[in-house]
Amino acid sequence: MGERLLDKVAVVTGAAQGIGFAIARSLHAEGAKVVLADVNDDVKKAAAELSENAVGVQADVTKWEDVQKMASTAVEQFGGLDVLVNNAGIDGDWLPTAECTLENFDRVIDVNLRGVFLAMKAGIPHMLERGGGSIINISSMVGIVAVPGIPAYCASMGVSSL
C-alpha cells in the first residue's frame, strides 16, 4: 500500500465499475480513504472489495440531495474531503443530431455537466475547510474532436458535433 495519499479523503463518482472503480482502487492503494459513489447499487459491493477505508454511496449526480449525501459521507465517515473525481458520465443514444430526442439530450447534459457542477458545489466547501483540495474532471477526446451521432455527449465534453 502506498502512502502518497495517506490521511487524504477522496470521492469518486461513477465508481461502481470500469474506470471509476479503477480510479477508486488506485487512490485507495496510495493510502486515501475513498467514498465510491454511483447510481448503481453495486457501488456498496465495489467499496467492500477495497477495505474498511472505503464506503459505497448510491447517488445520482443529477440530484442535489444525493450529491450532498455523497460529500457529507466523506466528512462523516472519514473527517473531510481532499480529492473529488468527477468520473460519472453517459453517452446517451447514438443518433444524428436531427434525430436526437430532447429527452436524450437533456439526460446526457444533466449527468455530464450538471453532475460535475453539483459535485463541485457540494465538495468545494468541505475542501476549503481543510485548506484546499484537488478536483479531477474526467472528460473525453470528443471534447476536442467531435464524433457524429452523439451530439449531447460531444457538447457535454467540450464541443458540439452538428
Buried (B, 14 or more C-beta within 10 A) or exposed (E): EEEEBEEBBBBBBBBBBEBBBEBBBBBBBBBBBBBBBBBBEBBBEBBEEBEEBBBBBBBBBBBEEBBBBBBBBBBEBBEBBBBBBBBBBBBBBBBEBEEBEEEBBBBBBBBBBBBBEBBBEBBBEBBEEBEEBEBEEBBBEBBEEBBEBBBBBBBBBBBEBE
